[in-house]
Amino acid sequence: MMNRLEGDSERVIRRSFSKETIELLLPLAGQNNKIRIRLFQPDGSLYTDTKLLSQLSPKVEVLRLPKFNHRNNFFNGISGFINNLIKSIKISHQYPLYKEYSNYSAKNFEEVLTALNGFNADMVRQDKNGKLILSVAVPVGNERRVRGAVMLSKDGKIIQEDINQLQYSFIKIFLFMIVLTSILGFIFSKKITIPISRLAKAADNVRNNKNKANMEVKTLINRKDEIGELAYSLDAMTKDLLLRMDSIASFAADVSHELKNPLTSLRSAIETLSVIKDKTKKKRLMEIVLEDINRLDRLITDISDASRLDADLSRDEMTRINLSKLIIEFIEIRNQTIKNVKFKVNVQDGLLISGNQARLIQVFDNLINNAISFSPKNGEINIEAFSKAQKVLVKISDQGQGISEAKKETIFERFYTERPSNEKFGKHSGLGLSIVRQILLSHNANIYAENIYNDKKVEGSRFIIEF
């Protein structure tokens, strides 16, 4: 027998549940009383409802695993605050009102009517207390034969609990990130920001000519990280700047002293010249004046060169130089202009270094001039160059009076003017060896002096350069 609902599609055939179908559906309906299941006949009448089937057996109770609810008061308070905040700003959604009826039929549920027409349907409703009721209805049958509909409904409490649990998880993550960010911020402040502030303060002290910079970075130098490297570099820079400042002050004092000597001599000669009448003495005084003027000219020229040397060296370009060829060609040129001494050259072939050729020529020129001034007439100057233990050594030896042991370092200081006894005073400025060492330091080279002995007798001096 076929039954049809009013207004149903003519194409869907409905038949009543068979006995076998009912026997299969009723036990299924009683499997979980937390989900309400209702069976509807093709004519829309309610066949059974699990809410009324307490007598069905077997009855299996399905329980959800307990949620982790060990929250302390702090997290409970935060969670409650967040929930209330969400509720206060949440845009309410009006769902159809869910009602309980004494006699149910398909007309009470739109989704059931849709299911009896052969289509799946779902619906969200809200009871008078605001609790959500979720329902879904599906047709029961095969192909075009609809034998009824099954409606499953459940309240939304468990879903809301899952949402609350998810919100709580997000709260924990959020609080954890806040705590972690605070800890990392404290660590960065302690390990990075504060040390950098101290380094900045040290740099300001250097700018303000305060010698407290070393104290500011002393505790940071031993750190094994980039801050320690920066502190070490700043400390080295500070020491270098202070050393340069002291050097400049010392240089200015030395210049002042060296200029005063010829000026004092000039003043004395001119004052005497105005009162003396002897022509011979006047001529001698004029010679002294000219010598002092020449001496001042040499001093000013050498001082100018020395004062610009640091800046010029910092701009010099280093290239690959064949040191063997450079020394041989330089000695060949000097050998043609110097007649009172002999040169003996012993240079190993293929000695290559990195340097500035013009500066190295200046070094060799100053050292050769120094050796010539201390060498006896027709004396010999020996030049050697060779490689040893991954170093390139250059030795320039003379046959002069040697160097006092106490003066082996002093001779490289500015304005050191201890000269041979037969040399006229004021012929040299005393800056030559100082300039030599300054140039060699810019080439990462070193220079030192020693005496040449023969049976404990000094027979000359030797300057040794190590590249």
C-alpha positions as CSV (number, residue, x, y, z in Angstrom):
1,M,0.0,0.0,0.0
2,M,1.4,3.4,-0.9
3,N,0.9,6.6,1.2
4,R,1.8,10.1,0.1
5,L,2.2,13.3,2.0
6,E,0.2,16.3,0.8
7,G,2.3,18.2,-1.7
8,D,5.0,15.5,-2.0
9,S,6.7,14.9,-5.3
10,E,5.0,12.4,-7.6
11,R,8.3,10.9,-8.5
12,V,9.2,9.5,-5.0
13,I,7.6,6.2,-4.0
14,R,7.0,5.7,-0.3
15,R,6.3,2.5,1.5
16,S,5.9,1.7,5.2
17,F,8.8,0.1,7.1
18,S,9.0,-3.6,6.7
19,K,9.2,-5.7,9.8
20,E,12.8,-6.5,9.0
21,T,13.8,-2.8,8.7
22,I,12.1,-2.0,12.0
23,E,13.9,-4.9,13.7
24,L,17.2,-3.5,12.5
25,L,16.5,0.2,13.3
26,L,15.1,-0.2,16.8
27,P,18.2,-1.7,18.4
28,L,20.3,0.9,16.6
29,A,18.2,3.7,18.1
30,G,18.8,2.4,21.6
31,Q,22.6,2.3,21.3
32,N,23.3,5.7,22.6
33,N,20.6,7.6,24.6
34,K,22.6,10.8,24.4
35,I,21.6,11.1,20.8
36,R,17.9,11.2,20.3
37,I,16.7,9.1,17.3
38,R,13.2,9.3,15.9
39,L,11.8,7.1,13.1
40,F,9.1,8.5,10.8
41,Q,6.8,6.6,8.6
42,P,6.4,7.6,4.9
43,D,3.1,9.3,5.8
44,G,5.0,11.6,8.3
45,S,3.8,9.9,11.5
46,L,6.3,9.2,14.2
47,Y,7.0,5.5,14.5
48,T,9.3,5.5,17.5
49,D,11.4,7.8,19.7
50,T,14.5,6.7,21.7
51,K,13.4,9.1,24.5
52,L,10.4,6.8,25.0
53,L,12.3,3.5,24.5
54,S,13.7,3.0,27.9
55,Q,12.6,-0.7,27.7
56,L,14.9,-1.4,24.8
57,S,17.9,-3.7,25.4
58,P,20.7,-4.2,25.2
59,K,21.4,-0.6,26.2
60,V,25.0,0.5,25.8
61,E,26.1,3.7,27.5
62,V,28.8,5.5,25.7
63,L,30.9,7.9,27.9
64,R,33.3,10.5,26.7
65,L,36.8,10.5,28.2
66,P,37.0,13.1,31.0
67,K,38.6,16.4,30.1
68,F,41.7,17.6,31.8
69,N,40.2,20.0,34.3
70,H,43.1,20.5,36.7
71,R,43.1,24.2,36.4
72,N,44.3,26.5,39.1
73,N,42.3,29.5,40.2
74,F,44.5,31.8,38.2
75,F,43.8,30.1,34.9
76,N,40.1,29.6,35.8
77,G,39.9,33.4,36.4
78,I,41.6,34.2,33.1
79,S,39.4,31.6,31.2
80,G,36.2,33.0,32.8
81,F,37.3,36.6,31.9
82,I,38.0,35.5,28.2
83,N,34.7,33.7,28.0
84,N,32.7,36.7,29.3
85,L,34.6,38.9,26.9
86,I,33.8,36.7,24.0
87,K,30.2,36.5,25.0
88,S,30.0,40.3,25.4
89,I,31.3,41.0,21.9
90,K,29.8,37.9,20.2
91,I,27.1,38.7,17.6
92,S,24.0,36.7,18.6
93,H,22.4,34.4,16.0
94,Q,18.7,33.8,16.2
95,Y,17.9,30.1,15.5
96,P,14.4,28.6,15.1
97,L,12.8,27.8,18.5
98,Y,12.8,24.1,19.4
99,K,9.6,22.8,21.0
100,E,8.5,19.6,22.5
101,Y,5.2,18.2,21.2
102,S,2.8,15.6,22.6
103,N,2.3,14.2,19.2
104,Y,5.2,14.5,16.7
105,S,4.8,14.3,13.0
106,A,7.0,15.2,10.0
107,K,5.2,18.5,9.8
108,N,7.0,19.6,13.0
109,F,10.4,19.2,11.4
110,E,11.3,20.7,8.1
111,E,14.4,18.5,7.8
112,V,12.2,15.4,8.1
113,L,9.9,16.6,5.3
114,T,13.0,17.0,3.1
115,A,14.3,13.5,4.1
116,L,10.9,12.0,3.1
117,N,11.4,13.6,-0.3
118,G,14.6,11.7,-0.7
119,F,17.2,14.2,0.4
120,N,19.5,14.6,3.4
121,A,18.8,17.7,5.6
122,D,20.0,19.3,8.8
123,M,18.8,22.0,11.1
124,V,20.0,24.0,14.1
125,R,17.4,25.1,16.7
126,Q,17.5,26.8,20.0
127,D,15.4,25.9,23.1
128,K,13.9,28.5,25.4
129,N,17.0,28.4,27.6
130,G,19.3,29.2,24.7
131,K,20.8,25.7,24.4
132,L,21.4,24.6,20.8
133,I,19.8,21.5,19.4
134,L,21.4,20.0,16.4
135,S,19.5,17.6,14.2
136,V,20.0,15.8,10.9
137,A,17.4,13.7,8.9
138,V,18.1,11.2,6.2
139,P,15.8,9.1,4.1
140,V,15.6,5.4,4.7
141,G,15.2,3.3,1.5
142,N,17.0,2.4,-1.7
143,E,17.1,4.0,-5.1
144,R,13.7,5.9,-5.5
145,R,11.9,3.9,-2.8
146,V,11.6,6.0,0.4
147,R,10.4,3.8,3.3
148,G,10.7,6.5,6.0
149,A,13.1,8.9,7.6
150,V,15.5,8.8,10.5
151,M,16.1,12.0,12.5
152,L,19.0,12.3,14.9
153,S,19.2,15.2,17.3
154,K,21.6,16.2,20.0
155,D,22.2,19.3,22.2
156,G,25.2,21.4,21.5
157,K,26.7,21.2,25.0
158,I,29.5,18.8,24.1
159,I,30.4,21.0,21.2
160,Q,30.5,24.1,23.4
161,E,32.6,22.2,25.9
162,D,35.0,21.3,23.1
163,I,35.1,25.0,22.1
164,N,35.8,26.0,25.7
165,Q,38.5,23.5,25.9
166,L,40.1,24.8,22.7
167,Q,39.8,28.3,24.0
168,Y,41.5,27.3,27.2
169,S,44.3,25.7,25.2
170,F,44.7,28.9,23.3
171,I,44.8,30.8,26.6
172,K,47.6,28.6,27.9
173,I,49.5,29.0,24.7
174,F,49.0,32.8,24.8
175,L,50.1,33.0,28.5
176,F,53.1,30.7,27.7
177,M,54.1,33.0,24.9
178,I,53.8,36.1,27.1
179,V,56.0,34.4,29.8
180,L,58.5,33.2,27.2
181,T,58.6,36.6,25.5
182,S,59.1,38.3,28.9
183,I,61.9,35.8,29.8
184,L,63.6,36.3,26.4
185,G,63.2,40.1,26.7
186,F,64.9,40.0,30.1
187,I,67.7,37.8,28.7
188,F,68.2,40.0,25.7
189,S,68.2,43.1,27.9
190,K,70.7,41.5,30.3
191,K,72.9,40.0,27.7
192,I,72.6,42.4,24.7
193,T,70.9,45.7,25.3
194,I,72.6,46.6,28.6
195,P,76.1,45.7,27.3
196,I,75.5,47.6,24.1
197,S,74.4,50.6,26.2
198,R,77.6,50.3,28.2
199,L,79.6,50.2,25.0
200,A,77.8,53.3,23.7
201,K,78.6,55.1,27.0
202,A,82.3,54.0,26.6
203,A,82.3,55.4,23.1
204,D,80.9,58.7,24.4
205,N,83.6,58.8,27.0
206,V,86.2,58.4,24.3
207,R,84.6,61.3,22.3
208,N,84.6,63.4,25.5
209,N,88.2,62.6,26.1
210,K,87.5,60.7,29.3
211,N,89.8,57.8,30.2
212,K,86.9,55.8,31.7
213,A,86.2,53.9,28.6
214,N,88.5,51.0,29.5
215,M,86.6,50.6,32.8
216,E,83.3,50.5,31.0
217,V,84.2,47.5,28.7
218,K,86.7,45.7,31.0
219,T,84.1,43.2,32.2
220,L,82.7,42.6,28.7
221,I,86.0,41.7,27.0
222,N,86.1,38.1,28.3
223,R,82.6,37.3,26.9
224,K,82.8,34.5,24.2
225,D,80.3,36.1,21.8
226,E,79.9,39.0,19.4
227,I,79.5,41.5,22.3
228,G,82.9,40.4,23.7
229,E,84.5,40.8,20.3
230,L,82.9,44.3,20.0
231,A,84.1,45.2,23.5
232,Y,87.6,43.9,22.7
233,S,87.7,46.0,19.4
234,L,86.4,49.1,21.2
235,D,89.0,48.6,24.0
236,A,91.8,48.2,21.4
237,M,90.5,51.2,19.5
238,T,90.4,53.3,22.7
239,K,93.9,52.3,23.7
240,D,95.2,53.1,20.1
241,L,93.4,56.5,20.1
242,L,94.8,57.4,23.5
243,L,98.3,56.2,22.4
244,R,98.0,58.4,19.3
245,M,96.8,61.3,21.4
246,D,99.8,60.9,23.7
247,S,102.0,60.5,20.6
248,I,100.7,63.7,19.0
249,A,101.2,65.6,22.3
250,S,104.7,64.2,22.6
251,F,105.4,65.0,18.9
252,A,104.2,68.5,19.4
253,A,106.5,68.9,22.4
254,D,109.4,67.5,20.5
255,V,108.7,69.8,17.5
256,S,108.6,72.8,19.8
257,H,111.9,71.8,21.4
258,E,113.6,71.1,18.1
259,L,112.5,74.4,16.6
260,K,113.5,76.4,19.7
261,N,117.2,75.4,19.3
262,P,117.8,77.0,15.9
263,L,115.5,79.9,16.7
264,T,117.5,80.6,19.9
265,S,120.7,80.4,18.0
266,L,119.3,82.7,15.3
267,R,118.2,85.2,17.9
268,S,121.5,85.2,19.6
269,A,123.4,85.6,16.3
270,I,121.2,88.5,15.2
271,E,121.5,90.3,18.5
272,T,125.2,89.9,18.5
273,L,125.4,91.0,14.8
274,S,123.9,94.4,15.6
275,V,126.7,95.3,18.1
276,I,129.8,93.7,16.7
277,K,132.0,95.6,14.2
278,D,134.6,93.1,13.3
279,K,133.9,92.0,9.7
280,T,135.3,88.5,10.1
281,K,133.1,87.9,13.1
282,K,130.1,89.3,11.3
283,K,130.8,87.0,8.4
284,R,131.0,84.0,10.8
285,L,127.7,85.1,12.5
286,M,126.1,85.3,9.0
287,E,127.2,81.7,8.3
288,I,125.7,80.6,11.6
289,V,122.4,82.3,10.6
290,L,122.4,80.6,7.3
291,E,123.1,77.2,8.9
292,D,120.3,77.7,11.4
293,I,117.9,78.7,8.6
294,N,118.9,75.6,6.6
295,R,118.4,73.5,9.7
296,L,114.9,75.0,10.3
297,D,114.1,74.3,6.6
298,R,115.1,70.6,7.0
299,L,113.2,70.3,10.3
300,I,110.0,71.8,8.9
301,T,110.2,69.6,5.8
302,D,110.8,66.4,7.9
303,I,108.2,67.4,10.5
304,S,105.7,68.0,7.7
305,D,106.5,64.6,6.2
306,A,106.3,62.8,9.5
307,S,103.0,64.5,10.5
308,R,101.3,63.4,7.2
309,L,102.8,59.9,7.3
310,D,100.0,58.2,9.3
311,A,97.3,59.6,7.0
312,D,99.3,58.8,3.9
313,L,100.0,55.2,5.0
314,S,96.4,54.5,5.6
315,R,95.6,55.4,2.0
316,D,98.6,53.6,0.4
317,E,97.7,50.6,-1.7
318,M,99.5,47.3,-1.1
319,T,100.6,45.3,-4.1
320,R,102.7,42.2,-4.8
321,I,106.4,43.3,-4.9
322,N,109.5,41.5,-6.1
323,L,111.7,42.6,-3.2
324,S,114.8,41.1,-4.7
325,K,114.5,43.2,-7.8
326,L,113.6,46.3,-5.9
327,I,116.7,46.1,-3.6
328,I,119.1,45.4,-6.5
329,E,117.8,48.2,-8.7
330,F,117.9,50.7,-5.7
331,I,121.5,49.8,-4.8
332,E,122.6,50.2,-8.5
333,I,121.2,53.7,-8.5
334,R,122.8,54.7,-5.2
335,N,126.1,53.1,-6.2
336,Q,126.4,55.7,-9.0
337,T,125.8,58.7,-6.7
338,I,127.8,57.6,-3.6
339,K,131.6,57.4,-4.0
340,N,133.0,57.2,-0.5
341,V,131.6,53.8,0.4
342,K,131.3,50.4,-1.3
343,F,128.1,48.2,-1.5
344,K,128.2,44.5,-1.1
345,V,124.9,42.9,-2.2
346,N,123.8,39.3,-1.5
347,V,120.1,39.0,-2.3
348,Q,118.2,35.8,-2.8
349,D,116.1,35.6,-6.0
350,G,112.3,35.7,-6.1
351,L,111.6,37.2,-2.7
352,L,107.9,38.4,-2.9
353,I,106.1,40.5,-0.3
354,S,103.0,42.6,-0.2
355,G,103.7,46.3,0.2
356,N,103.9,49.8,-1.2
357,Q,107.0,50.2,-3.5
358,A,107.5,54.0,-2.9
359,R,107.4,53.6,0.9
360,L,109.8,50.7,0.9
361,I,112.2,52.7,-1.3
362,Q,111.9,55.4,1.4
363,V,112.8,52.9,4.1
364,F,115.9,51.6,2.3
365,D,117.0,55.2,1.4
366,N,116.8,56.2,5.1
367,L,118.7,53.1,6.3
368,I,121.4,53.5,3.6
369,N,121.9,57.2,4.4
370,N,122.1,56.3,8.1
371,A,124.7,53.6,7.3
372,I,126.7,56.0,5.1
373,S,126.8,58.6,7.8
374,F,128.3,56.2,10.3
375,S,130.7,54.4,7.9
376,P,134.3,55.3,7.6
377,K,135.7,56.6,4.4
378,N,135.9,53.8,1.8
379,G,134.0,51.6,4.2
380,E,131.7,48.8,3.1
381,I,127.9,48.5,3.5
382,N,126.6,45.0,3.3
383,I,123.0,44.4,2.1
384,E,121.5,40.9,2.5
385,A,118.0,39.6,1.7
386,F,116.8,36.0,2.1
387,S,113.8,33.9,3.3
388,K,113.9,32.0,6.5
389,A,111.1,30.2,8.5
390,Q,108.3,31.7,6.4
391,K,109.8,35.2,6.8
392,V,111.7,37.5,4.5
393,L,114.8,39.1,6.2
394,V,116.7,42.1,5.0
395,K,120.0,43.0,6.8
396,I,121.9,46.3,6.2
397,S,125.3,46.4,7.9
398,D,127.9,49.1,8.3
399,Q,131.4,49.4,9.7
400,G,130.7,52.3,12.0
401,Q,131.2,52.7,15.8
402,G,128.2,50.6,16.7
403,I,125.2,51.3,18.9
404,S,125.1,51.6,22.7
405,E,123.1,48.7,24.2
406,A,121.0,51.2,26.1
407,K,120.2,53.1,22.9
408,K,119.0,50.2,20.6
409,E,115.4,51.2,21.1
410,T,115.9,54.9,21.6
411,I,117.3,55.3,18.1
412,F,113.9,54.7,16.7
413,E,112.3,57.5,18.6
414,R,111.5,60.9,17.0
415,F,114.2,63.5,17.0
416,Y,116.9,61.2,18.3
417,T,120.0,62.9,17.0
418,E,123.1,61.1,18.3
419,R,125.4,61.4,15.3
420,P,129.1,60.6,14.5
421,S,131.6,62.9,16.2
422,N,132.9,64.2,12.9
423,E,129.4,65.2,11.6
424,K,128.4,68.9,11.7
425,F,125.5,69.5,14.2
426,G,122.1,70.0,12.8
427,K,122.7,68.1,9.6
428,H,119.9,65.6,10.4
429,S,116.5,66.1,12.0
430,G,116.5,62.8,13.9
431,L,113.2,61.6,12.2
432,G,114.7,59.1,9.7
433,L,114.7,55.9,11.8
434,S,111.3,56.9,13.3
435,I,109.8,57.1,9.9
436,V,111.4,53.8,8.9
437,R,109.7,52.0,11.7
438,Q,106.4,53.7,11.2
439,I,106.4,52.6,7.5
440,L,107.4,49.0,8.3
441,L,104.7,48.7,11.0
442,S,102.1,49.6,8.3
443,H,103.6,46.6,6.3
444,N,103.2,44.3,9.3
445,A,107.0,44.2,9.5
446,N,109.4,44.7,12.3
447,I,112.9,46.3,12.6
448,Y,115.6,46.1,15.2
449,A,119.3,46.9,15.5
450,E,122.3,45.0,16.8
451,N,126.0,45.3,16.9
452,I,128.6,43.3,14.9
453,Y,131.2,41.8,17.1
454,N,134.7,40.4,16.4
455,D,136.3,38.9,19.5
456,K,134.1,41.1,21.7
457,K,135.1,44.2,19.7
458,V,132.3,46.2,18.0
459,E,133.1,46.5,14.3
460,G,129.8,48.0,13.1
461,S,126.0,47.9,13.5
462,R,123.3,46.0,11.6
463,F,119.6,46.8,11.0
464,I,117.4,43.8,10.5
465,I,114.0,44.0,8.9
466,E,111.5,41.1,9.2
467,F,108.6,40.8,6.7
